[in-house]
């Protein structure tokens, strides 16, 4: 099964290349990288649980 996401930041920064993790009940079950169209696809087995996406924000640049 594929879980497809489109990601947008309110700041307008691009997430291209950002590493993502999909967590089921707090446990990492899949990884994906955001593409140039702000999309990411996780390939996972069907199941039940609470899903969360974790973004490695250390790749984002801050201005100031």
N, CA, C and O atoms as a Tinker XYZ file with bonds, in Angstrom:
   256  protein
     1  N      0.844000   -1.158000    0.000000    73     2
     2  CA     0.000000    0.000000    0.000000    64     1     3
     3  C      0.900000    1.235000    0.000000    63     2     4     5
     4  O      1.952000    1.240000    0.639000    81     3
     5  N      0.490000    2.268000   -0.708000    73     3     6
     6  CA     1.238000    3.528000   -0.748000    64     5     7
     7  C      0.443000    4.623000   -0.061000    63     6     8     9
     8  O     -0.763000    4.760000   -0.266000    81     7
     9  N      1.135000    5.395000    0.753000    73     7    10
    10  CA     0.560000    6.572000    1.397000    64     9    11
    11  C      1.237000    7.773000    0.756000    63    10    12    13
    12  O      2.449000    7.944000    0.883000    81    11
    13  N      0.450000    8.620000    0.057000    73    11    14
    14  CA     1.002000    9.759000   -0.680000    64    13    15
    15  C      0.638000   11.059000    0.028000    63    14    16    17
    16  O     -0.506000   11.264000    0.433000    81    15
    17  N      1.641000   11.940000    0.169000    73    15    18
    18  CA     1.452000   13.221000    0.842000    64    17    19
    19  C      1.953000   14.367000   -0.016000    63    18    20    21
    20  O      2.890000   14.207000   -0.798000    81    19
    21  N      1.321000   15.529000    0.135000    73    19    22
    22  CA     1.828000   16.773000   -0.406000    64    21    23
    23  C      2.056000   17.687000    0.787000    63    22    24    25
    24  O      1.154000   17.892000    1.599000    81    23
    25  N      3.258000   18.234000    0.892000    73    23    26
    26  CA     3.641000   19.032000    2.059000    64    25    27
    27  C      3.862000   20.486000    1.693000    63    26    28    29
    28  O      4.484000   20.787000    0.675000    81    27
    29  N      3.352000   21.392000    2.521000    73    27    30
    30  CA     3.552000   22.819000    2.336000    64    29    31
    31  C      3.878000   23.444000    3.681000    63    30    32    33
    32  O      3.272000   23.094000    4.693000    81    31
    33  N      4.830000   24.366000    3.698000    73    31    34
    34  CA     5.153000   25.118000    4.905000    64    33    35
    35  C      4.522000   26.498000    4.808000    63    34    36    37
    36  O      4.514000   27.100000    3.735000    81    35
    37  N      3.996000   27.002000    5.910000    73    35    38
    38  CA     3.408000   28.338000    5.932000    64    37    39
    39  C      4.443000   29.399000    5.569000    63    38    40    41
    40  O      4.093000   30.444000    5.019000    81    39
    41  N      5.707000   29.138000    5.871000    73    39    42
    42  CA     6.785000   30.098000    5.584000    64    41    43
    43  C      7.122000   30.175000    4.100000    63    42    44    45
    44  O      7.796000   31.107000    3.659000    81    43
    45  N      6.653000   29.194000    3.330000    73    43    46
    46  CA     6.958000   29.161000    1.908000    64    45    47
    47  C      8.261000   28.458000    1.573000    63    46    48    49
    48  O      8.592000   28.314000    0.396000    81    47
    49  N      9.020000   28.009000    2.591000    73    47    50
    50  CA    10.264000   27.283000    2.345000    64    49    51
    51  C      9.968000   25.952000    1.670000    63    50    52    53
    52  O      8.928000   25.338000    1.908000    81    51
    53  N     10.887000   25.521000    0.834000    73    51    54
    54  CA    10.760000   24.233000    0.172000    64    53    55
    55  C     11.199000   23.105000    1.105000    63    54    56    57
    56  O     12.149000   23.255000    1.873000    81    55
    57  N     10.508000   21.996000    1.029000    73    55    58
    58  CA    10.905000   20.800000    1.771000    64    57    59
    59  C     11.611000   19.793000    0.867000    63    58    60    61
    60  O     11.863000   18.660000    1.280000    81    59
    61  N     11.935000   20.197000   -0.366000    73    59    62
    62  CA    12.594000   19.287000   -1.310000    64    61    63
    63  C     13.822000   18.656000   -0.652000    63    62    64    65
    64  O     14.675000   19.349000   -0.099000    81    63
    65  N     13.888000   17.346000   -0.725000    73    63    66
    66  CA    15.008000   16.605000   -0.171000    64    65    67
    67  C     14.885000   16.297000    1.312000    63    66    68    69
    68  O     15.753000   15.631000    1.877000    81    67
    69  N     13.830000   16.766000    1.945000    73    67    70
    70  CA    13.670000   16.529000    3.386000    64    69    71
    71  C     13.399000   15.054000    3.671000    63    70    72    73
    72  O     12.545000   14.444000    3.030000    81    71
    73  N     14.122000   14.484000    4.628000    73    71    74
    74  CA    13.856000   13.106000    5.022000    64    73    75
    75  C     12.657000   13.064000    5.969000    63    74    76    77
    76  O     12.565000   13.846000    6.915000    81    75
    77  N     11.750000   12.141000    5.695000    73    75    78
    78  CA    10.551000   11.969000    6.515000    64    77    79
    79  C     10.501000   10.557000    7.059000    63    78    80    81
    80  O     11.026000    9.624000    6.452000    81    79
    81  N      9.864000   10.409000    8.213000    73    79    82
    82  CA     9.590000    9.087000    8.769000    64    81    83
    83  C      8.099000    8.989000    9.039000    63    82    84    85
    84  O      7.481000    9.941000    9.515000    81    83
    85  N      7.532000    7.843000    8.735000    73    83    86
    86  CA     6.149000    7.543000    9.079000    64    85    87
    87  C      6.183000    6.668000   10.317000    63    86    88    89
    88  O      6.834000    5.624000   10.340000    81    87
    89  N      5.461000    7.116000   11.364000    73    87    90
    90  CA     5.414000    6.367000   12.622000    64    89    91
    91  C      4.014000    5.798000   12.820000    63    90    92    93
    92  O      3.020000    6.474000   12.556000    81    91
    93  N      3.940000    4.573000   13.279000    73    91    94
    94  CA     2.676000    3.944000   13.674000    64    93    95
    95  C      2.751000    3.721000   15.173000    63    94    96    97
    96  O      3.589000    2.957000   15.653000    81    95
    97  N      1.879000    4.385000   15.907000    73    95    98
    98  CA     1.885000    4.311000   17.367000    64    97    99
    99  C      3.266000    4.640000   17.930000    63    98   100   101
   100  O      3.714000    4.017000   18.892000    81    99
   101  N      3.944000    5.633000   17.320000    73    99   102
   102  CA     5.232000    6.099000   17.804000    64   101   103
   103  C      6.445000    5.324000   17.335000    63   102   104   105
   104  O      7.571000    5.667000   17.695000    81   103
   105  N      6.238000    4.275000   16.531000    73   103   106
   106  CA     7.341000    3.433000   16.055000    64   105   107
   107  C      7.549000    3.676000   14.556000    63   106   108   109
   108  O      6.598000    3.556000   13.783000    81   107
   109  N      8.787000    4.020000   14.125000    73   107   110
   110  CA     9.043000    4.231000   12.691000    64   109   111
   111  C      8.751000    2.968000   11.877000    63   110   112   113
   112  O      9.219000    1.879000   12.206000    81   111
   113  N      7.960000    3.139000   10.799000    73   111   114
   114  CA     7.631000    1.991000    9.947000    64   113   115
   115  C      8.021000    2.207000    8.486000    63   114   116   117
   116  O      8.059000    1.251000    7.711000    81   115
   117  N      8.314000    3.462000    8.099000    73   115   118
   118  CA     8.692000    3.737000    6.707000    64   117   119
   119  C      9.393000    5.085000    6.628000    63   118   120   121
   120  O      9.237000    5.939000    7.500000    81   119
   121  N     10.179000    5.258000    5.549000    73   119   122
   122  CA    10.885000    6.509000    5.300000    64   121   123
   123  C     10.609000    6.963000    3.870000    63   122   124   125
   124  O     10.336000    6.151000    2.986000    81   123
   125  N     10.686000    8.276000    3.662000    73   123   126
   126  CA    10.507000    8.850000    2.327000    64   125   127
   127  C     11.282000   10.153000    2.261000    63   126   128   129
   128  O     11.661000   10.718000    3.287000    81   127
   129  N     11.516000   10.628000    1.034000    73   127   130
   130  CA    12.178000   11.909000    0.789000    64   129   131
   131  C     11.209000   12.774000   -0.023000    63   130   132   133
   132  O     10.588000   12.292000   -0.970000    81   131
   133  N     11.082000   14.043000    0.348000    73   131   134
   134  CA    10.198000   14.964000   -0.361000    64   133   135
   135  C     10.809000   15.292000   -1.721000    63   134   136   137
   136  O     11.987000   15.640000   -1.812000    81   135
   137  N     10.001000   15.178000   -2.780000    73   135   138
   138  CA    10.506000   15.457000   -4.129000    64   137   139
   139  C     10.347000   16.935000   -4.490000    63   138   140   141
   140  O      9.901000   17.734000   -3.667000    81   139
   141  N     10.711000   17.293000   -5.717000    73   139   142
   142  CA    10.670000   18.685000   -6.162000    64   141   143
   143  C      9.264000   19.258000   -6.277000    63   142   144   145
   144  O      9.101000   20.471000   -6.414000    81   143
   145  N      8.241000   18.398000   -6.224000    73   143   146
   146  CA     6.841000   18.834000   -6.286000    64   145   147
   147  C      6.193000   18.836000   -4.909000    63   146   148   149
   148  O      4.970000   18.915000   -4.800000    81   147
   149  N      7.004000   18.749000   -3.854000    73   147   150
   150  CA     6.544000   18.740000   -2.451000    64   149   151
   151  C      5.741000   17.481000   -2.119000    63   150   152   153
   152  O      4.886000   17.502000   -1.233000    81   151
   153  N      6.016000   16.390000   -2.829000    73   151   154
   154  CA     5.302000   15.134000   -2.594000    64   153   155
   155  C      6.240000   14.085000   -2.004000    63   154   156   157
   156  O      7.442000   14.076000   -2.267000    81   155
   157  N      5.656000   13.210000   -1.203000    73   155   158
   158  CA     6.396000   12.081000   -0.632000    64   157   159
   159  C      5.478000   10.862000   -0.658000    63   158   160   161
   160  O      4.265000   10.981000   -0.482000    81   159
   161  N      6.065000    9.700000   -0.878000    73   159   162
   162  CA     5.302000    8.444000   -0.926000    64   161   163
   163  C      5.942000    7.451000    0.032000    63   162   164   165
   164  O      7.138000    7.167000   -0.043000    81   163
   165  N      5.119000    6.930000    0.932000    73   163   166
   166  CA     5.547000    5.880000    1.849000    64   165   167
   167  C      4.949000    4.562000    1.372000    63   166   168   169
   168  O      3.752000    4.495000    1.089000    81   167
   169  N      5.754000    3.528000    1.279000    73   167   170
   170  CA     5.270000    2.190000    0.962000    64   169   171
   171  C      5.178000    1.417000    2.265000    63   170   172   173
   172  O      6.188000    1.155000    2.918000    81   171
   173  N      3.947000    1.052000    2.641000    73   171   174
   174  CA     3.699000    0.409000    3.933000    64   173   175
   175  C      2.702000   -0.735000    3.784000    63   174   176   177
   176  O      1.926000   -0.788000    2.830000    81   175
   177  N      2.745000   -1.638000    4.741000    73   175   178
   178  CA     1.749000   -2.711000    4.801000    64   177   179
   179  C      0.482000   -2.156000    5.453000    63   178   180   181
   180  O      0.572000   -1.327000    6.358000    81   179
   181  N     -0.691000   -2.597000    5.011000    73   179   182
   182  CA    -1.933000   -2.151000    5.654000    64   181   183
   183  C     -1.928000   -2.539000    7.130000    63   182   184   185
   184  O     -1.375000   -3.570000    7.512000    81   183
   185  N     -2.545000   -1.704000    7.944000    73   183   186
   186  CA    -2.614000   -1.995000    9.367000    64   185   187
   187  C     -3.418000   -0.944000   10.092000    63   186   188   189
   188  O     -3.957000   -0.020000    9.483000    81   187
   189  N     -3.492000   -1.096000   11.397000    73   187   190
   190  CA    -4.228000   -0.162000   12.241000    64   189   191
   191  C     -3.256000    0.542000   13.163000    63   190   192   193
   192  O     -2.193000    0.006000   13.477000    81   191
   193  N     -3.609000    1.726000   13.593000    73   191   194
   194  CA    -2.788000    2.459000   14.546000    64   193   195
   195  C     -2.835000    3.941000   14.260000    63   194   196   197
   196  O     -3.379000    4.379000   13.247000    81   195
   197  N     -2.263000    4.698000   15.155000    73   195   198
   198  CA    -2.183000    6.139000   15.030000    64   197   199
   199  C     -0.936000    6.480000   14.223000    63   198   200   201
   200  O      0.174000    6.111000   14.605000    81   199
   201  N     -1.120000    7.194000   13.093000    73   199   202
   202  CA     0.005000    7.527000   12.217000    64   201   203
   203  C      0.476000    8.958000   12.458000    63   202   204   205
   204  O     -0.324000    9.864000   12.691000    81   203
   205  N      1.788000    9.138000   12.396000    73   203   206
   206  CA     2.420000   10.443000   12.563000    64   205   207
   207  C      3.544000   10.557000   11.541000    63   206   208   209
   208  O      4.216000    9.573000   11.231000    81   207
   209  N      3.744000   11.766000   11.020000    73   207   210
   210  CA     4.869000   12.034000   10.121000    64   209   211
   211  C      5.874000   12.871000   10.896000    63   210   212   213
   212  O      5.520000   13.872000   11.519000    81   211
   213  N      7.137000   12.447000   10.848000    73   211   214
   214  CA     8.206000   13.195000   11.510000    64   213   215
   215  C      9.131000   13.740000   10.425000    63   214   216   217
   216  O      9.584000   12.999000    9.552000    81   215
   217  N      9.411000   15.065000   10.492000    73   215   218
   218  CA    10.290000   15.741000    9.541000    64   217   219
   219  C     11.590000   16.087000   10.248000    63   218   220   221
   220  O     11.575000   16.595000   11.369000    81   219
   221  N     12.718000   15.812000    9.595000    73   219   222
   222  CA    14.004000   16.222000   10.130000    64   221   223
   223  C     14.185000   17.695000    9.794000    63   222   224   225
   224  O     14.651000   18.035000    8.707000    81   223
   225  N     13.816000   18.571000   10.726000    73   223   226
   226  CA    13.818000   20.012000   10.486000    64   225   227
   227  C     15.220000   20.607000   10.476000    63   226   228   229
   228  O     15.376000   21.788000   10.167000    81   227
   229  N     16.233000   19.831000   10.801000    73   227   230
   230  CA    17.595000   20.362000   10.814000    64   229   231
   231  C     18.065000   20.777000    9.419000    63   230   232   233
   232  O     19.026000   21.536000    9.292000    81   231
   233  N     17.397000   20.286000    8.375000    73   231   234
   234  CA    17.788000   20.667000    7.014000    64   233   235
   235  C     17.237000   22.016000    6.607000    63   234   236   237
   236  O     17.690000   22.589000    5.616000    81   235
   237  N     16.262000   22.545000    7.353000    73   235   238
   238  CA    15.657000   23.824000    7.002000    64   237   239
   239  C     16.564000   24.966000    7.435000    63   238   240   241
   240  O     17.096000   24.959000    8.546000    81   239
   241  N     16.735000   25.929000    6.570000    73   239   242
   242  CA    17.570000   27.081000    6.886000    64   241   243
   243  C     16.722000   28.139000    7.588000    63   242   244   245
   244  O     15.561000   28.353000    7.240000    81   243
   245  N     17.309000   28.783000    8.563000    73   243   246
   246  CA    16.626000   29.882000    9.239000    64   245   247
   247  C     17.266000   31.195000    8.796000    63   246   248   249
   248  O     18.474000   31.266000    8.571000    81   247
   249  N     16.465000   32.200000    8.680000    73   247   250
   250  CA    16.942000   33.534000    8.282000    64   249   251
   251  C     16.808000   34.445000    9.481000    63   250   252   253
   252  O     15.790000   34.419000   10.173000    81   251
   253  N     17.814000   35.239000    9.730000    73   251   254
   254  CA    17.647000   36.167000   10.833000    64   253   255
   255  C     18.876000   36.790000   11.287000    63   254   256
   256  O     18.853000   37.595000   12.219000    81   255
